[in-house]
């Protein structure tokens, strides 16, 4: 039997979504200006012109706000990386371009990036739902490693979780150094992000397969 949603319920749901989006948007501004630790229920409520208890109607806790921010950030990052690698097939070049895209996104989103890549909030753990997009990107990177080995771009020992961890450590290290030492500077001008291609090439050369060796 068909059912309909009453206009009043629809309006209530839309209003709720607007309030949540406004609160999260203001939280992003606070993070960008003062860091993730400056986000509090009181600070967001003050910016919205409401009392802090009113905000608890929409978020059960401060960590719930962080979780929504984490999910929002991962969704944007995943969309950005997907667009950056959209024309590339599975394998080494897609893997390397994904690393570059993540660094570009981090340099352009210096409020959300620390929440995604560091642990700036004591005790905060993202929910499985919020973390799922990050897991999808890791799974795709792992699949790209396997394909790069199968076609000879990388050596067999590269088809391991250890090799992927080394690559992510290189990428995260560059991003962390850039954000910590030269905040507010974009990817192209960054003194650390400008080293990205050299760092990636070092990793590739360490794991070079027969195809790469033939091109030398």
Backbone bond lengths (Angstrom), bond angles and torsions (degrees), N, CA, C in turn:
res aa  C-N    CA-C-N  psi(-1)  N-CA   C-N-CA  omega(-1)  CA-C   N-CA-C  phi
1 X - - - 1.460 - - 1.525 108.88 -
2 X 1.307 117.46 131.38 1.462 121.59 -178.61 1.522 110.31 -69.45
3 X 1.313 115.59 144.43 1.459 121.09 176.00 1.516 108.45 -127.05
4 X 1.304 116.00 157.46 1.466 121.46 177.96 1.520 109.46 -125.70
5 X 1.324 115.13 151.17 1.464 120.95 176.72 1.523 107.99 -94.33
6 X 1.308 116.50 129.08 1.461 119.54 -176.83 1.520 110.36 -66.79
7 X 1.344 117.91 145.85 1.468 120.76 178.55 1.520 112.44 -54.69
8 X 1.328 117.48 -33.69 1.464 120.02 -178.32 1.541 110.71 -67.15
9 X 1.345 115.88 -43.53 1.462 119.41 178.05 1.520 110.06 -63.25
10 X 1.329 115.90 -41.11 1.459 121.37 178.97 1.518 111.02 -60.18
11 X 1.334 116.74 -45.29 1.465 120.84 -179.70 1.516 110.82 -65.93
12 X 1.319 116.92 -38.34 1.459 120.72 179.46 1.520 110.64 -64.30
13 X 1.316 116.19 -43.02 1.458 120.85 178.84 1.518 111.07 -64.18
14 X 1.332 116.82 -42.60 1.460 120.79 179.54 1.528 110.75 -64.89
15 X 1.317 116.07 -41.43 1.465 120.59 178.82 1.526 110.22 -63.02
16 X 1.302 116.44 -43.01 1.461 120.74 178.97 1.535 110.66 -60.52
17 X 1.347 115.89 -43.61 1.463 119.97 -179.90 1.522 110.74 -63.87
18 X 1.331 117.09 -38.29 1.463 120.81 179.20 1.525 111.25 -63.69
19 X 1.325 116.56 -42.53 1.462 120.37 179.81 1.522 111.00 -65.42
20 X 1.334 116.05 -43.52 1.462 120.33 179.07 1.533 110.41 -61.89
21 X 1.333 116.59 -45.15 1.466 120.17 -179.68 1.526 111.03 -64.27
22 X 1.328 117.44 -39.09 1.454 120.13 178.14 1.527 110.75 -63.68
23 X 1.329 116.05 -44.76 1.463 120.19 -179.47 1.528 111.49 -62.34
24 X 1.326 116.62 -44.18 1.464 120.39 179.98 1.523 111.22 -67.45
25 X 1.322 116.59 -37.62 1.460 119.74 176.75 1.516 111.87 -62.43
26 X 1.312 116.54 -42.29 1.472 120.69 177.98 1.529 110.60 -67.59
27 X 1.335 116.60 -37.49 1.466 119.77 176.67 1.521 110.59 -61.34
28 X 1.338 116.97 -38.93 1.465 120.42 177.22 1.520 111.36 -62.44
29 X 1.319 116.54 -41.45 1.466 120.29 178.80 1.525 110.43 -62.20
30 X 1.323 116.31 -43.96 1.467 120.71 178.80 1.523 110.05 -61.36
31 X 1.331 117.29 -43.99 1.456 121.08 179.33 1.523 111.42 -61.38
32 X 1.328 116.34 -43.57 1.456 120.65 -178.08 1.524 111.31 -65.45
33 X 1.320 116.57 -34.68 1.465 120.52 -176.22 1.513 113.10 -87.53
34 X 1.363 116.47 -35.88 1.474 118.49 -171.14 1.519 114.42 -130.29
35 X 1.320 117.57 -1.32 1.451 120.39 179.32 1.519 112.20 98.56
36 X 1.345 115.09 161.46 1.462 120.95 -175.69 1.523 112.27 -61.59
37 X 1.337 117.52 -35.11 1.457 120.80 -177.99 1.519 114.15 -67.36
38 X 1.337 117.03 -14.84 1.466 120.18 -179.69 1.520 112.45 -82.78
39 X 1.329 116.78 -8.47 1.467 120.08 178.96 1.519 109.45 -76.57
40 X 1.311 116.48 118.29 1.464 122.62 175.02 1.528 108.27 -136.62
41 X 1.319 115.63 161.58 1.460 119.61 176.70 1.520 109.85 -60.98
42 X 1.332 116.52 -40.91 1.459 120.54 -179.19 1.526 111.44 -64.21
43 X 1.334 116.36 -41.75 1.463 119.65 -178.45 1.520 111.13 -65.49
44 X 1.328 117.04 -42.03 1.466 120.20 178.95 1.524 110.33 -66.61
45 X 1.327 116.39 -45.76 1.472 120.55 -179.63 1.519 110.95 -59.98
46 X 1.326 116.34 -40.19 1.472 120.17 179.49 1.525 110.56 -61.21
47 X 1.315 116.78 -43.28 1.464 120.63 178.95 1.525 111.45 -65.64
48 X 1.328 116.57 -31.05 1.467 120.96 -178.98 1.519 112.20 -84.31
49 X 1.331 116.99 -12.31 1.452 120.53 -178.20 1.515 113.63 75.88
50 X 1.341 116.70 30.28 1.461 121.37 178.69 1.525 109.41 -127.88
51 X 1.323 116.66 170.26 1.456 121.59 177.03 1.535 109.62 -82.31
52 X 1.330 117.35 144.35 1.472 119.92 -179.15 1.529 114.72 -51.72
53 X 1.347 120.11 -41.70 1.475 118.19 179.90 1.526 113.73 -58.49
54 X 1.334 116.42 -27.44 1.463 119.52 -179.62 1.521 111.23 -65.08
55 X 1.329 116.18 -30.55 1.464 120.11 -177.78 1.527 111.59 -71.79
56 X 1.337 116.26 -24.62 1.465 119.49 179.63 1.529 112.66 -70.72
57 X 1.324 116.80 -9.27 1.464 119.52 172.94 1.532 110.64 -70.64
58 X 1.332 115.87 -20.58 1.458 121.16 -175.08 1.534 112.95 -110.95
59 X 1.327 116.19 -25.97 1.457 121.61 178.93 1.528 108.37 -133.77
60 X 1.321 119.13 123.71 1.462 120.72 -177.24 1.522 114.14 -68.95
61 X 1.341 116.97 -18.84 1.457 120.07 -178.27 1.517 109.35 -162.59
62 X 1.342 116.48 168.77 1.465 120.75 175.63 1.524 110.42 -63.09
63 X 1.328 116.59 -39.00 1.459 119.00 179.87 1.531 111.93 -65.34
64 X 1.320 117.36 -26.00 1.467 120.16 174.91 1.524 110.17 -67.29
65 X 1.325 117.04 -35.06 1.462 120.85 175.45 1.525 109.58 -64.90
66 X 1.338 115.90 -46.06 1.465 119.15 177.89 1.527 111.14 -60.99
67 X 1.314 116.98 -37.30 1.458 119.85 -179.61 1.523 110.68 -65.49
68 X 1.320 117.02 -41.76 1.463 120.01 177.16 1.524 110.92 -65.37
69 X 1.335 117.16 -37.58 1.463 120.67 176.58 1.525 110.89 -65.40
70 X 1.327 116.40 -39.92 1.456 121.11 178.55 1.530 110.25 -63.08
71 X 1.326 116.41 -44.26 1.465 120.68 178.57 1.519 110.75 -64.25
72 X 1.327 116.77 -42.95 1.466 121.03 179.09 1.525 110.55 -62.24
73 X 1.328 116.57 -44.11 1.452 120.62 179.77 1.520 112.31 -64.17
74 X 1.333 116.93 -43.37 1.463 120.09 179.90 1.520 111.77 -66.18
75 X 1.316 117.26 -35.96 1.469 120.11 178.18 1.526 110.12 -64.51
76 X 1.328 116.56 -42.27 1.466 119.95 179.35 1.525 110.99 -68.35
77 X 1.320 116.33 -42.68 1.460 120.01 178.86 1.522 110.72 -61.65
78 X 1.333 116.82 -46.76 1.461 120.65 -179.35 1.524 110.95 -60.67
79 X 1.330 117.25 -41.78 1.466 121.01 179.30 1.528 110.41 -65.12
80 X 1.333 116.27 -39.65 1.468 120.79 179.87 1.527 110.88 -64.77
81 X 1.317 116.08 -45.94 1.467 120.26 -179.95 1.526 110.14 -66.30
82 X 1.321 117.28 -41.86 1.464 120.71 178.94 1.529 110.84 -57.65
83 X 1.327 116.18 -42.50 1.467 119.60 179.69 1.531 110.73 -67.70
84 X 1.325 116.53 -39.21 1.468 120.49 -178.24 1.524 112.32 -64.66
85 X 1.329 117.12 -33.08 1.477 120.33 -176.08 1.523 112.31 -106.49
86 X 1.319 116.55 10.03 1.458 119.99 -172.82 1.510 114.98 -58.56
87 X 1.340 117.80 -30.60 1.461 120.80 -178.42 1.524 113.10 -92.46
88 X 1.320 117.09 1.19 1.464 120.98 -176.18 1.522 110.81 -103.62
89 X 1.320 115.90 137.87 1.448 119.98 175.36 1.514 110.94 -79.97
90 X 1.330 117.71 169.37 1.467 121.58 179.51 1.528 110.96 -58.98
91 X 1.338 115.51 143.31 1.457 119.76 176.69 1.507 112.76 136.49
92 X 1.310 115.54 -161.06 1.461 121.93 -170.37 1.523 113.15 -62.89
93 X 1.326 117.80 -46.92 1.463 119.30 -176.06 1.523 111.50 -65.05
94 X 1.329 117.50 -36.57 1.465 119.29 176.60 1.517 110.62 -66.81
95 X 1.319 116.87 -38.51 1.459 120.97 178.49 1.525 110.96 -61.84
96 X 1.328 117.14 -47.00 1.458 120.88 -177.97 1.529 111.46 -68.78
97 X 1.328 117.40 -39.34 1.460 119.74 179.12 1.525 111.14 -67.71
98 X 1.333 117.21 -31.01 1.465 120.30 175.17 1.528 110.33 -62.30
99 X 1.328 116.83 -40.99 1.467 120.94 178.07 1.525 110.55 -62.28
100 X 1.323 116.74 -45.22 1.474 120.14 179.07 1.528 110.76 -62.31
101 X 1.337 115.67 -42.39 1.463 119.55 -178.20 1.527 111.49 -63.73
102 X 1.317 117.01 -40.22 1.461 119.87 178.70 1.524 110.89 -62.35
103 X 1.338 116.60 -39.36 1.464 119.95 178.97 1.526 110.87 -69.53
104 X 1.320 117.43 -39.14 1.462 119.74 176.90 1.525 110.66 -61.71
105 X 1.333 115.13 -44.65 1.469 119.20 -179.47 1.524 110.27 -63.29
106 X 1.319 117.63 -43.81 1.455 121.08 -179.76 1.515 112.33 -60.75
107 X 1.345 116.81 -41.12 1.456 120.30 179.53 1.523 111.71 -66.92
108 X 1.333 116.57 -29.71 1.464 120.64 -179.04 1.524 113.00 -89.35
109 X 1.334 117.77 -9.79 1.473 121.96 -177.11 1.525 109.56 -132.26
110 X 1.327 115.83 64.14 1.454 120.50 -171.12 1.526 113.60 -77.72
111 X 1.347 116.62 -0.50 1.452 119.12 170.94 1.519 111.00 -86.70
112 X 1.338 116.22 -51.33 1.460 121.33 -177.46 1.521 113.13 -78.23
113 X 1.331 117.94 -32.68 1.466 120.96 -172.93 1.527 113.57 -53.76
114 X 1.349 119.93 -46.84 1.475 118.07 179.98 1.526 113.17 -60.23
115 X 1.324 118.12 -33.39 1.463 120.60 178.91 1.526 110.65 -66.41
116 X 1.338 116.56 -33.66 1.456 120.15 -179.51 1.522 112.50 -80.38
117 X 1.330 117.00 -37.62 1.463 120.38 -169.22 1.525 114.39 -105.26
118 X 1.315 118.18 -19.72 1.462 121.53 179.47 1.526 108.35 -114.56
119 X 1.324 115.87 -166.69 1.468 121.84 173.88 1.532 108.55 -129.52
120 X 1.335 116.29 68.66 1.464 119.12 -173.87 1.529 114.84 -77.71
121 X 1.342 117.02 -12.64 1.469 120.31 -176.40 1.522 109.39 -113.53
122 X 1.323 118.32 109.57 1.475 120.34 -179.94 1.528 111.36 -56.66
123 X 1.312 115.23 130.83 1.463 120.50 175.58 1.507 115.83 84.26
124 X 1.340 117.56 -9.33 1.460 118.69 -178.21 1.525 110.58 -82.75
125 X 1.330 115.69 128.61 1.450 123.06 174.03 1.528 107.76 -128.32
126 X 1.332 118.22 124.15 1.469 118.83 179.57 1.518 111.51 -64.63
127 X 1.306 115.73 148.20 1.456 120.73 177.29 1.528 109.80 -70.09
128 X 1.341 117.26 158.76 1.463 119.31 177.61 1.526 112.80 -56.68
129 X 1.320 116.92 -35.67 1.465 120.06 179.42 1.523 111.12 -65.19
130 X 1.328 116.64 -42.49 1.460 120.64 -179.36 1.520 111.42 -69.85
131 X 1.319 116.49 -29.32 1.458 121.18 -176.18 1.524 113.11 -86.64
132 X 1.324 116.66 -9.06 1.463 119.92 -170.59 1.525 112.89 -63.85
133 X 1.340 118.05 -36.91 1.457 119.46 -179.77 1.524 111.27 -67.47
134 X 1.336 116.78 -37.15 1.464 120.00 176.40 1.524 109.91 -63.08
135 X 1.318 116.65 -40.42 1.462 120.58 178.55 1.525 111.00 -64.30
136 X 1.326 116.60 -36.42 1.464 119.89 178.71 1.525 110.71 -63.98
137 X 1.335 116.68 -40.45 1.458 119.61 179.77 1.523 111.23 -67.15
138 X 1.338 116.40 -37.83 1.464 119.94 177.46 1.529 109.96 -65.16
139 X 1.318 116.81 -41.92 1.462 120.87 179.93 1.530 110.80 -63.09
140 X 1.312 116.57 -39.54 1.471 119.12 178.09 1.524 110.92 -66.60
141 X 1.330 117.29 -40.03 1.465 120.43 177.60 1.521 110.38 -61.87
142 X 1.319 115.88 -40.66 1.472 119.62 179.95 1.523 110.21 -65.39
143 X 1.325 117.09 -38.89 1.459 120.62 177.62 1.524 110.88 -66.32
144 X 1.332 117.01 -37.90 1.465 120.43 177.65 1.526 111.24 -62.76
145 X 1.316 117.13 -37.39 1.461 120.67 176.24 1.529 110.56 -59.68
146 X 1.303 115.79 -48.19 1.464 120.46 -178.87 1.523 110.96 -59.78
147 X 1.312 116.55 -43.80 1.468 120.20 -179.67 1.526 111.01 -66.77
148 X 1.357 116.83 -41.92 1.462 120.13 179.24 1.530 111.31 -59.96
149 X 1.313 116.59 -36.28 1.473 120.59 176.63 1.523 110.18 -70.12
150 X 1.315 117.02 -42.66 1.471 120.65 -175.49 1.526 112.34 -64.05
151 X 1.355 117.47 -28.79 1.470 119.99 -179.26 1.526 111.92 -96.88
152 X 1.325 117.00 0.23 1.455 120.32 175.26 1.507 116.48 90.39
153 X 1.342 117.70 6.34 1.470 119.06 176.86 1.526 111.52 -74.41
154 X 1.313 116.47 -29.93 1.457 121.95 177.60 1.524 109.31 -125.90
155 X 1.318 115.61 154.33 1.465 121.61 179.52 1.530 110.33 -74.76
156 X 1.319 117.95 160.34 1.466 121.09 -177.59 1.524 114.17 -54.43
157 X 1.339 118.12 -34.50 1.469 119.62 -177.64 1.529 113.12 -68.43
158 X 1.329 116.56 -11.34 1.460 119.36 177.10 1.526 112.45 -76.05
159 X 1.329 117.20 -17.66 1.461 120.88 -178.45 1.524 110.17 -83.17
160 X 1.333 115.11 58.59 1.463 121.55 -177.96 1.517 110.17 -140.63
161 X 1.328 115.41 157.18 1.458 120.07 174.52 1.529 110.66 -64.68
162 X 1.331 116.57 -31.57 1.463 120.11 -179.78 1.530 111.22 -63.63
163 X 1.321 117.17 -43.26 1.462 120.52 178.79 1.525 110.69 -63.28
164 X 1.332 116.96 -38.98 1.464 120.13 177.93 1.520 110.64 -66.96
165 X 1.334 117.00 -39.30 1.474 119.80 178.11 1.528 110.71 -61.84
166 X 1.331 116.44 -40.13 1.460 119.11 178.72 1.523 110.62 -63.23
167 X 1.320 116.63 -41.86 1.468 120.09 178.91 1.523 111.27 -63.84
168 X 1.331 116.93 -44.18 1.467 119.46 179.50 1.524 111.26 -67.61
169 X 1.322 117.18 -33.21 1.471 119.89 177.05 1.524 110.88 -65.37
170 X 1.328 116.92 -41.57 1.465 120.50 176.51 1.525 110.82 -61.30
171 X 1.323 115.73 -48.30 1.464 120.63 -177.75 1.525 111.32 -64.24
172 X 1.330 116.16 -47.65 1.466 120.20 -179.40 1.523 111.04 -65.04
173 X 1.328 116.64 -36.04 1.459 119.57 179.35 1.511 111.95 -63.32
174 X 1.325 116.81 -42.61 1.455 120.34 177.72 1.528 110.34 -62.77
175 X 1.338 115.91 -46.24 1.460 119.44 179.59 1.512 112.96 -62.02
176 X 1.326 117.06 -42.09 1.455 120.97 -179.13 1.525 111.00 -65.67
177 X 1.325 116.74 -43.78 1.464 120.46 178.91 1.525 111.16 -62.58
178 X 1.328 116.19 -39.28 1.461 119.61 179.92 1.528 111.15 -65.47
179 X 1.332 115.87 -48.78 1.466 119.47 -178.28 1.519 111.88 -65.23
180 X 1.335 117.07 -35.33 1.459 120.28 -176.42 1.523 112.50 -77.97
181 X 1.317 117.24 -33.76 1.458 120.07 -171.08 1.521 115.16 -106.39
182 X 1.323 116.85 -21.68 1.469 119.55 -178.52 1.523 110.21 -143.75
183 X 1.328 116.59 59.52 1.469 119.32 -178.97 1.522 111.23 -64.38
184 X 1.316 115.18 150.18 1.456 119.61 177.48 1.513 114.76 86.18
185 X 1.335 117.34 -1.51 1.460 121.13 -179.84 1.530 108.80 -103.81
186 X 1.334 116.99 139.50 1.463 119.26 -176.64 1.525 112.05 -77.97
187 X 1.326 114.59 172.68 1.468 121.87 -174.45 1.525 112.35 -56.45
188 X 1.334 117.26 -46.39 1.451 120.87 -174.71 1.530 112.38 -66.17
189 X 1.332 117.40 -34.27 1.462 120.84 -175.84 1.530 113.71 -94.02
190 X 1.309 117.63 -8.35 1.461 120.85 -175.03 1.517 112.94 -67.13
191 X 1.325 116.53 138.22 1.465 119.67 -179.01 1.527 111.47 -71.57
192 X 1.317 117.64 -22.65 1.470 120.79 176.57 1.524 111.93 -96.93
193 X 1.340 117.05 -43.62 1.466 119.06 -179.92 1.531 111.49 -65.54
194 X 1.321 117.02 -24.10 1.467 119.34 176.54 1.527 112.18 -67.21
195 X 1.328 116.99 -13.05 1.464 121.89 178.22 1.531 112.74 -91.00
196 X 1.327 117.00 1.02 1.466 121.35 -173.23 1.523 112.95 -55.30
197 X 1.312 117.30 -52.21 1.464 119.30 -176.20 1.528 111.89 -62.86
198 X 1.329 117.24 -37.56 1.463 119.68 177.95 1.526 111.01 -64.40
199 X 1.331 115.98 -41.49 1.472 119.90 179.80 1.526 110.91 -66.14
200 X 1.322 117.07 -42.78 1.461 120.43 179.31 1.525 110.74 -64.60
201 X 1.325 116.89 -39.20 1.459 120.07 179.56 1.526 110.92 -65.82
202 X 1.331 117.54 -36.63 1.465 120.56 175.70 1.522 110.43 -59.49
203 X 1.339 115.31 -43.61 1.474 119.47 -179.78 1.528 110.19 -64.94
204 X 1.333 116.79 -43.61 1.456 120.40 -179.82 1.529 110.70 -62.97
205 X 1.325 116.75 -43.95 1.460 119.53 -178.86 1.530 111.45 -63.38
206 X 1.315 116.81 -34.32 1.467 119.82 178.21 1.518 111.27 -65.23
207 X 1.342 116.58 -31.39 1.458 120.85 -176.16 1.531 112.06 -113.37
208 X 1.328 117.43 22.58 1.465 120.61 -172.46 1.519 111.92 -61.16
209 X 1.337 114.63 135.41 1.449 121.20 175.63 1.521 111.06 -95.19
210 X 1.305 118.69 -176.82 1.463 122.08 -176.67 1.530 114.42 -59.33
211 X 1.332 116.94 -35.93 1.476 119.06 179.16 1.519 111.02 -63.90
212 X 1.314 117.59 -44.14 1.467 121.81 179.72 1.511 110.56 -65.39
213 X 1.311 117.02 -41.22 1.464 120.85 -177.67 1.522 111.28 -65.60
214 X 1.323 117.27 -34.07 1.467 120.76 178.71 1.521 112.00 -67.09
215 X 1.356 116.98 -27.48 1.458 119.45 -177.86 1.521 113.37 -81.70
216 X 1.320 116.93 -12.52 1.463 119.88 -177.53 1.529 111.42 -66.39
